[in-house]
Structures are given as C-alpha cells and as structure tokens.
C-alpha cells in the first residue's frame, strides 16, 4: 500500500497512543504461564502481539479477546507441545522471549517467521540458552529455530556483550525452569519490563544494587519458580509510539499537543531526556503507577532545537526512537552524531542504511557510519517532496510520515501498511492531530 501525505500547519489536541507493545507481549506470556485466570486490559492488538497470542493458543492456553481486553486462562509453567510450527511473523520479541520459555519445556518445537525476521540474528539467545541445557538447531543462527527443551535447566551466570531486553528476558524466563539462581549482566541496563512483571506474578527476581551503571543496576538474577500467580494488568500507552507525535509537535510551528497515559519507565525515557537537552518544551504531568509501571501525560509545544550527540550509554534507553530522533536532528541547529547504535543494523530493516538512504532522498545532509550517522541540521530545513521507501519497517514508515508534515510538497510512502506491526491506526491519528 502507498500513502501520500502533505504539510500540516500545526499539531494540536489531546490524544492517546496505542498500548505498549513490549508490555503486551510479556503480559500475554506470563499470564499464559500463571496458574489461573488473568486479565490484560488495554492490550495492543498489533500484528506482532497477535503472533504471541497465537503461539500460546497453540500450546493449550485459552485466550479470549474483545476490543480492549485479553482474558487468559493460564495453564502453568509446563505448556503443551504446540500444534504445528509457531509462526512469529515479523516479531523478534515473540521469537526471542518465547525461546527462553520453550527452552524449559520437555518437548521439541519449531519457530518460523517472515522474510524479514528470518534475516535477524538469533544466536544471541541460542548461546545462553544452550549453556542452560536446551538444544537448538538453526539456519546458521537464523530462523527457523528447532528447540529441544530440558527441564530442569542449568542455572548460569551470563554476561552479555550487548544491552538487549530481549536476550535478558529470554534468559530470565528460562531461569524460571533452572535448578538454582540464574544471573544476567549487561553493559548498560536495558528496558526492565520483564523484571517488573515477573515480580508482579510472584517470581523471585533480585536487582543487584552493588552493580550500578548510570544509577541503575545492570545485573539481575532470578530463582526457579514452582508457579506464577494470575494478575489483572493494565497496559499503558507506548512511549515508542508517542515519540512520533512528540516529534510532530516539536517540529511543526504553533503546535501544542498532549499525549495521555504514556509509559515513562526510566529505562525507556531516554528520548525525552535527550529532547529536553536539545531545548524541547516538554513537560511530564500527572505521574502515577499503573500495574507496576510509571505512567504520565506528556505535553509538547513547538520548539527551536539545538544539536546533540548520542552515544552507547543512552542508546539502550531510546533504541526504537533513533529513526525519529534523526528527523528531529535534521531540524536542530548544528551537527548531531549518533554512535554506538550498531544494533540498528539488525532490526526490522537495517535502520542505519534506511535512514541514510531515505533522508538523503528528502534532502537531509547525512553521513553514514558502521554504528550510526551524522546529520548537519538546520532550523529552516524542509524535506523535499519525494517517493520514499519504508523497507517494510514500521518505525521508518512513521518517521517518513512525520517528515511529510514539514515538507515542501507531497510525500509518498511505499509499503506504508507496515505500521500495523505496532500502531494500526497511526495514519488516522496523525490526520486527526494535524490541522491545515
């Protein structure tokens, strides 16, 4: 599907963005492993999350859904052998997190995915889970994955060379089935939704306060579980989805936008911190806790911004927001450089290459590096009219859609429907917030 978009005069109003994708995945998984009935309120019915729902249905879990909620009758930690292959579609979260759960089962299972997912590296979860005793067969570290589980697994202490919430979650989930304490250490703390939710379900999770980086611990451990307790979970709005509307309001003159009920977890708020350093008029209001996660309203006004460099210390806290940060950098006065972001090469697309190629097409002055890029920003920059490629990557498509709001003419985005991976009503909401 192609979509053609054009300039907006301002972005204004009060909106809500879809539920957090990361939290939805984890809520489905842990509710399925709990003994009894859980409710997941305000879940995200995106393509990726539907893959997780279907995977657990195949393993005997009863999941009913309506427009807003999921009703999950968990069958406990021991699942049933899946009826056929588990198809993860485009969802790396489904694949990597469920691998940790399947590693602790007593059956063989196979995970497959679409063309894009089949190019994404899985050895990062294969290696630690193999050390724990599971057996894997793969296509040289790629999908399809054949997993022969073991129960109990071996407890390990694993130090990762990457900060990845997906790898951390896979190891912690496997730790539920291990005989002893499983320890996971990463260079910089990645998003901690799994740790928070595991605790809520009754798992014994420990955060090592003696191993601290940037005021947060990057060492976590888990003890084996006999059972998990069902929960009533409310999923807040996804800050990674809100990021596109935050950017739109910052970049389009005369804008004033409020985004309600957004997750502002401190392992996910790097984007806000960075923008405020660049001079953005952003305020965080009405902070409260919902199902163990901090939630707030985010108010944004049009701002003139200055350039800023990002490095490996901040990247894990805003990894999904780098594409839209790049657009903001194009309008920030001065040179902005992103480094330490090599992980972007193995997302739904090679996001570094995608950003550089498509931004060059719309007139951004950008240089590519192996682990990032450099942008020469100008406060008066306006993207050229162009036909651009999403590379079937939802975050690239949404970034280019926001670029159209400040463009010199019409922007046509190819494969625009890929936004359904995380934000099914993105274009409708963007249109409603855009005033001509």
C-alpha positions as CSV (number, residue, x, y, z in Angstrom):
1,X,0.0,0.0,0.0
2,X,1.1,3.5,-0.8
3,X,0.1,6.6,1.1
4,X,0.6,10.2,0.2
5,X,0.9,12.9,2.9
6,X,1.5,16.6,2.9
7,X,2.4,19.5,5.1
8,X,0.5,20.4,8.3
9,X,0.1,23.9,9.7
10,X,0.1,22.8,13.3
11,X,-0.3,19.7,15.5
12,X,-2.7,20.2,18.4
13,X,-5.2,18.5,20.7
14,X,-5.2,15.7,23.3
15,X,-4.6,12.1,22.1
16,X,-3.8,8.7,23.4
17,X,-1.4,6.3,21.6
18,X,-1.8,2.5,21.4
19,X,-0.8,0.3,24.3
20,X,2.9,-0.6,24.9
21,X,4.0,-3.4,22.6
22,X,6.8,-4.7,24.9
23,X,4.5,-4.9,27.9
24,X,1.7,-6.5,25.9
25,X,4.0,-9.3,24.8
26,X,5.2,-10.0,28.3
27,X,1.7,-9.8,29.8
28,X,0.5,-12.5,27.4
29,X,3.4,-14.8,28.0
30,X,3.4,-14.6,31.8
31,X,-0.4,-14.8,32.1
32,X,-0.2,-18.0,30.0
33,X,2.4,-19.4,32.4
34,X,0.4,-18.4,35.5
35,X,-1.9,-20.9,37.2
36,X,-5.4,-19.4,36.7
37,X,-7.2,-16.5,35.1
38,X,-5.5,-13.2,34.2
39,X,-6.9,-10.1,32.5
40,X,-4.7,-7.9,30.3
41,X,-6.5,-4.6,29.9
42,X,-5.9,-2.2,27.1
43,X,-3.6,-4.6,25.2
44,X,-2.1,-3.8,21.8
45,X,-3.9,-5.8,19.0
46,X,-1.0,-5.3,16.6
47,X,0.4,-7.9,14.2
48,X,3.3,-8.7,16.4
49,X,1.3,-9.2,19.6
50,X,-1.2,-11.4,17.7
51,X,1.7,-13.7,16.9
52,X,2.4,-14.1,20.6
53,X,-1.3,-14.8,21.3
54,X,-1.5,-17.4,18.6
55,X,1.7,-19.1,19.8
56,X,0.3,-19.7,23.3
57,X,-3.1,-20.8,21.9
58,X,-1.1,-23.5,20.0
59,X,0.3,-24.6,23.3
60,X,-3.0,-25.1,25.0
61,X,-3.7,-21.7,26.6
62,X,-7.2,-20.4,26.4
63,X,-7.1,-16.8,25.3
64,X,-10.3,-14.8,24.7
65,X,-10.2,-11.2,23.5
66,X,-12.5,-8.3,22.9
67,X,-11.8,-4.8,21.6
68,X,-10.0,-3.7,24.8
69,X,-9.0,-6.7,26.9
70,X,-7.5,-10.2,26.9
71,X,-8.8,-12.9,29.1
72,X,-6.2,-15.6,29.6
73,X,-6.6,-18.9,31.4
74,X,-3.0,-19.8,32.3
75,X,-2.1,-23.5,32.4
76,X,1.1,-23.1,34.5
77,X,4.8,-23.3,33.7
78,X,4.5,-26.6,31.8
79,X,3.0,-26.0,28.4
80,X,1.6,-28.4,25.9
81,X,3.6,-29.4,22.8
82,X,2.5,-26.9,20.1
83,X,0.1,-28.0,17.4
84,X,2.5,-27.4,14.4
85,X,5.1,-24.8,14.0
86,X,5.0,-21.5,15.8
87,X,4.9,-18.7,13.2
88,X,6.3,-15.4,14.7
89,X,5.7,-13.3,11.6
90,X,7.8,-10.2,11.9
91,X,8.1,-10.3,15.7
92,X,11.6,-10.6,17.1
93,X,10.2,-10.1,20.6
94,X,7.9,-13.2,20.2
95,X,10.7,-15.3,18.9
96,X,13.4,-14.4,21.4
97,X,11.3,-14.3,24.5
98,X,9.4,-17.4,23.8
99,X,12.7,-19.2,23.1
100,X,13.5,-18.8,26.8
101,X,10.2,-20.4,27.8
102,X,10.5,-23.2,25.2
103,X,14.0,-24.0,26.5
104,X,12.5,-25.1,29.8
105,X,9.8,-27.4,28.3
106,X,10.1,-31.2,27.8
107,X,9.1,-31.2,24.1
108,X,10.5,-30.1,20.7
109,X,9.2,-27.0,19.0
110,X,9.9,-25.1,15.8
111,X,9.7,-21.3,15.4
112,X,9.5,-19.7,11.9
113,X,9.0,-16.2,10.7
114,X,8.6,-14.0,7.7
115,X,11.3,-12.9,5.3
116,X,12.5,-10.0,7.4
117,X,12.5,-11.9,10.7
118,X,14.4,-14.8,9.0
119,X,17.3,-12.5,8.5
120,X,17.6,-11.3,12.1
121,X,20.3,-12.8,14.4
122,X,19.1,-15.5,16.9
123,X,22.5,-16.7,18.1
124,X,22.3,-14.1,20.9
125,X,19.6,-16.2,22.5
126,X,20.7,-19.5,21.3
127,X,24.1,-19.2,23.0
128,X,23.0,-18.6,26.6
129,X,20.0,-21.0,26.4
130,X,22.3,-23.7,25.1
131,X,24.6,-23.1,28.1
132,X,21.4,-23.7,30.2
133,X,20.9,-27.1,28.6
134,X,18.4,-26.6,25.8
135,X,19.3,-27.9,22.3
136,X,18.9,-25.7,19.2
137,X,19.1,-26.4,15.5
138,X,19.0,-23.3,13.3
139,X,19.9,-22.0,9.9
140,X,23.4,-20.8,10.9
141,X,22.0,-18.7,13.7
142,X,18.8,-17.6,11.8
143,X,15.3,-18.9,11.6
144,X,13.8,-21.4,11.6
145,X,14.7,-22.5,15.1
146,X,14.2,-26.0,16.3
147,X,14.3,-26.1,20.1
148,X,14.5,-29.3,22.2
149,X,13.8,-28.2,25.8
150,X,15.2,-29.5,29.0
151,X,13.6,-29.5,32.5
152,X,15.2,-28.5,34.8
153,X,17.6,-26.3,33.0
154,X,21.1,-25.4,34.4
155,X,21.3,-22.1,36.2
156,X,24.0,-19.9,34.7
157,X,25.7,-16.5,35.3
158,X,25.7,-14.9,31.9
159,X,27.5,-11.6,30.9
160,X,26.2,-10.3,27.6
161,X,28.3,-8.0,25.4
162,X,25.1,-6.3,24.3
163,X,22.4,-4.4,26.1
164,X,19.3,-6.2,24.9
165,X,16.0,-6.5,26.8
166,X,15.0,-9.4,24.5
167,X,18.1,-11.5,25.4
168,X,17.8,-10.6,29.0
169,X,14.1,-11.6,29.1
170,X,14.8,-14.9,27.3
171,X,17.4,-15.8,30.0
172,X,15.2,-14.7,32.9
173,X,12.2,-16.6,31.6
174,X,14.4,-19.7,31.2
175,X,15.6,-19.1,34.7
176,X,12.1,-19.9,35.9
177,X,12.9,-23.6,34.9
178,X,16.5,-23.7,36.2
179,X,17.9,-25.5,39.2
180,X,19.4,-22.6,41.1
181,X,19.9,-18.9,40.7
182,X,20.3,-17.6,37.1
183,X,22.2,-14.3,36.8
184,X,22.3,-11.9,33.8
185,X,24.7,-8.9,33.4
186,X,24.6,-6.4,30.6
187,X,26.9,-3.4,29.7
188,X,24.1,-0.8,30.2
189,X,20.7,-1.6,31.7
190,X,18.1,-2.3,29.0
191,X,14.3,-1.9,29.5
192,X,13.2,-3.7,32.6
193,X,9.5,-4.6,31.9
194,X,10.3,-8.3,32.3
195,X,11.8,-7.8,35.8
196,X,8.9,-5.7,36.9
197,X,6.3,-8.1,35.6
198,X,8.0,-11.3,36.8
199,X,7.9,-9.8,40.3
200,X,4.2,-9.0,40.0
201,X,3.5,-12.6,39.0
202,X,5.3,-13.8,42.1
203,X,8.7,-14.8,40.7
204,X,11.8,-14.1,42.9
205,X,13.7,-11.5,41.0
206,X,16.7,-9.7,42.6
207,X,18.3,-6.5,41.3
208,X,21.9,-6.2,42.4
209,X,22.3,-2.7,43.8
210,X,26.0,-3.2,44.1
211,X,26.4,-3.4,40.4
212,X,25.2,0.0,39.2
213,X,25.7,2.0,36.0
214,X,24.2,5.4,35.5
215,X,22.2,5.0,38.8
216,X,20.5,1.8,37.6
217,X,21.7,-1.8,38.1
218,X,22.7,-3.8,35.1
219,X,22.8,-7.1,37.0
220,X,19.7,-9.1,37.7
221,X,19.0,-12.6,38.9
222,X,16.0,-15.0,39.2
223,X,15.3,-18.1,41.2
224,X,13.3,-21.1,39.8
225,X,9.5,-20.9,40.3
226,X,7.0,-23.6,41.2
227,X,4.2,-21.5,39.9
228,X,3.2,-17.9,38.9
229,X,0.1,-16.2,40.2
230,X,-2.5,-14.7,37.8
231,X,-2.8,-10.9,37.6
232,X,-5.1,-8.1,36.5
233,X,-2.8,-5.9,34.3
234,X,-3.4,-2.6,32.6
235,X,-1.1,-1.8,29.8
236,X,-0.1,1.9,29.4
237,X,0.5,3.8,26.2
238,X,3.7,3.0,24.3
239,X,6.4,5.8,24.6
240,X,7.9,4.5,21.3
241,X,4.6,5.2,19.6
242,X,4.2,8.5,21.4
243,X,7.6,9.5,20.1
244,X,6.3,10.2,16.6
245,X,3.7,12.6,17.9
246,X,6.1,14.3,20.2
247,X,8.4,14.9,17.2
248,X,5.5,16.2,15.1
249,X,4.5,18.7,17.8
250,X,8.2,19.8,18.2
251,X,8.8,20.3,14.5
252,X,5.5,21.9,13.2
253,X,5.2,25.6,14.1
254,X,2.4,26.7,16.5
255,X,1.9,23.1,17.8
256,X,0.6,22.2,21.2
257,X,-0.2,18.6,21.9
258,X,-0.9,16.5,25.0
259,X,-0.5,12.7,24.9
260,X,-2.2,11.0,27.8
261,X,-1.3,7.9,29.8
262,X,2.1,7.1,28.4
263,X,4.6,4.7,30.0
264,X,7.6,6.7,31.3
265,X,9.6,3.9,32.6
266,X,13.1,5.2,33.4
267,X,14.7,2.5,31.2
268,X,12.6,3.9,28.3
269,X,12.6,7.7,28.7
270,X,16.0,8.4,27.1
271,X,14.2,10.1,24.2
272,X,12.5,12.6,26.5
273,X,15.8,13.3,28.3
274,X,17.6,13.9,25.0
275,X,15.0,16.2,23.6
276,X,14.9,18.3,26.7
277,X,18.7,18.8,26.5
278,X,18.1,19.9,22.9
279,X,15.8,22.7,24.1
280,X,12.4,20.9,23.7
281,X,9.4,22.3,25.5
282,X,8.2,19.0,27.0
283,X,6.5,18.5,30.4
284,X,5.6,15.3,32.2
285,X,2.4,15.7,34.2
286,X,0.0,13.5,36.3
287,X,2.6,10.8,37.1
288,X,1.1,7.7,38.6
289,X,1.9,4.0,38.8
290,X,-0.2,1.5,36.8
291,X,0.5,-2.2,37.1
292,X,4.0,-1.6,38.4
293,X,4.9,0.9,35.6
294,X,5.2,4.7,35.9
295,X,2.6,6.4,33.6
296,X,2.1,10.1,32.8
297,X,0.7,12.7,30.4
298,X,3.2,14.3,28.1
299,X,2.7,17.9,27.0
300,X,4.7,19.1,23.9
301,X,5.0,22.5,22.3
302,X,6.8,23.6,19.1
303,X,10.4,24.3,19.9
304,X,13.6,25.5,18.2
305,X,16.2,22.9,18.9
306,X,20.0,22.7,19.1
307,X,22.1,19.7,18.0
308,X,23.2,16.9,20.4
309,X,25.4,13.8,20.1
310,X,24.2,10.4,21.3
311,X,26.5,7.5,22.4
312,X,26.3,3.9,23.6
313,X,25.3,5.0,27.1
314,X,22.0,6.5,26.1
315,X,21.1,4.3,23.1
316,X,19.6,1.3,25.0
317,X,17.1,3.7,26.6
318,X,15.9,5.0,23.2
319,X,16.9,2.3,20.7
320,X,13.4,2.4,19.0
321,X,13.3,6.2,18.8
322,X,16.6,6.6,16.8
323,X,14.9,6.9,13.4
324,X,12.6,9.8,14.6
325,X,15.5,11.3,16.5
326,X,17.3,11.5,13.2
327,X,14.4,13.6,11.7
328,X,14.5,15.9,14.7
329,X,18.3,16.3,14.3
330,X,17.7,17.5,10.8
331,X,15.8,20.5,12.1
332,X,18.1,21.1,15.1
333,X,20.7,23.8,14.5
334,X,24.2,22.2,14.2
335,X,25.8,18.8,13.8
336,X,24.3,15.8,15.7
337,X,26.1,12.5,15.7
338,X,24.8,9.0,16.7
339,X,27.4,6.4,17.6
340,X,27.2,3.0,19.4
341,X,24.0,2.2,17.7
342,X,25.1,-0.8,15.6
343,X,22.1,-2.8,16.9
344,X,20.0,-0.8,14.4
345,X,21.6,-2.8,11.6
346,X,19.6,-5.9,12.7
347,X,16.2,-4.5,13.4
348,X,13.1,-5.0,11.1
349,X,15.4,-3.3,8.5
350,X,19.0,-2.1,8.5
351,X,17.8,1.1,10.1
352,X,21.0,3.0,9.7
353,X,21.1,2.3,6.0
354,X,17.4,3.0,5.7
355,X,17.7,6.3,7.5
356,X,20.7,7.4,5.4
357,X,19.2,6.4,2.0
358,X,15.8,7.9,2.5
359,X,16.9,11.0,4.4
360,X,19.4,11.7,1.6
361,X,16.4,11.5,-0.8
362,X,14.5,14.2,1.1
363,X,17.5,16.5,1.3
364,X,19.0,15.8,4.7
365,X,22.7,16.3,4.9
366,X,23.7,13.0,6.4
367,X,26.8,10.7,6.7
368,X,26.7,7.0,7.4
369,X,29.0,5.2,9.9
370,X,29.1,1.5,10.8
371,X,27.4,2.2,14.2
372,X,25.4,5.3,13.4
373,X,25.4,8.5,11.4
374,X,26.0,12.3,11.5
375,X,23.4,14.9,10.5
376,X,24.1,18.6,9.7
377,X,20.9,20.1,11.0
378,X,19.3,23.5,10.1
379,X,16.5,25.2,11.8
380,X,15.0,26.2,8.5
381,X,15.3,22.7,6.9
382,X,12.2,21.5,5.0
383,X,12.2,18.0,3.4
384,X,11.9,17.8,-0.4
385,X,8.8,16.2,-1.9
386,X,9.7,12.6,-2.7
387,X,8.5,9.0,-3.1
388,X,10.2,7.1,-0.3
389,X,10.7,3.5,0.9
390,X,9.6,2.2,4.3
391,X,11.6,-1.1,3.8
392,X,8.5,-2.6,5.4
393,X,9.8,-1.2,8.7
394,X,7.1,0.4,10.9
395,X,9.4,2.9,12.5
396,X,10.9,4.0,9.2
397,X,7.4,4.5,7.7
398,X,6.2,6.5,10.7
399,X,9.4,8.7,10.7
400,X,8.9,9.5,7.0
401,X,5.2,10.3,7.7
402,X,6.2,12.8,10.3
403,X,8.7,14.3,7.8
404,X,5.9,14.9,5.4
405,X,4.3,17.3,8.0
406,X,7.2,19.8,7.4
407,X,7.9,19.1,3.8
408,X,7.9,21.3,0.7
409,X,5.4,19.1,-1.1
410,X,3.7,15.7,-1.1
411,X,5.5,12.6,0.4
412,X,4.5,9.2,-0.9
413,X,5.5,6.2,1.3
414,X,5.7,2.7,-0.2
415,X,4.7,-0.3,1.9
416,X,3.0,2.1,4.3
417,X,0.8,-0.6,5.9
418,X,3.8,-1.9,7.8
419,X,2.8,0.4,10.6
420,X,0.3,-2.3,11.6
421,X,3.2,-4.1,13.3
422,X,3.0,-1.7,16.3
423,X,0.5,1.2,15.5
424,X,-2.5,0.0,13.5
425,X,-4.4,3.4,13.5
426,X,-1.2,5.6,13.1
427,X,-2.3,7.4,9.9
428,X,-5.8,8.1,11.2
429,X,-4.5,9.6,14.4
430,X,-1.8,11.6,12.6
431,X,-4.5,13.1,10.4
432,X,-6.8,13.9,13.3
433,X,-4.0,15.8,15.2
434,X,-2.8,17.6,12.0
435,X,-4.5,20.9,11.4
436,X,-4.5,22.5,8.0
